[in-house]
């Protein structure tokens, strides 16, 4: 009986160490995951059917209006700081004639129009998704997210987070030609200076 009590006491001394080891393994596993590698609900499927208002014109549009393909569909909002960070690069892509459709996600349309008026509008069309239903159909986690739709209208790629030149060159090269960052801005500045 005395021997059993001693071994229970010794085993109890190692419980905190065992707990620490288990937590360390879980923490290491969690930190080694890529936070942008989230599962895409619609990858390999057609872009979902929708009827929504276009931000600038106020006209009803649907998936058939996303006719320039391959194209990017960029989920953005005025309340999204990261969207403001990626916006200059989207303008570069638009100047390089990469078709971009906007999905204004859970946002106020008046604020969105003012934001685009101030910062520039890179979008061929802008889908108003004030209630977030199209975002829900797409499996959107939040803004910014960027999808690639191919010639057939199938979602073939999804990027969660800021789209910049490095990400575009690494992840979007299969669908779009390389874009030289800043070249269009430098060309405009050079022509103004002459």
Secondary structure, DSSP 8 states (H G I E B T S, - for coil): -HHHHHHHHHHHHHHHHHHHHHHHHHHHHHHTS-TT----TTTTSB----EEEBTTT--EEEGGG--SSSEEEEEE-TT-HHHHHHHHHHHHHHHTT--EEEEEES--HHHHHHHHHHH----SEEEEETT-HHHHHHT--SSSEEEEE-TTSBEEEEEES---HHHHHHHSTTTS----TTHHHHHHHHHHH-
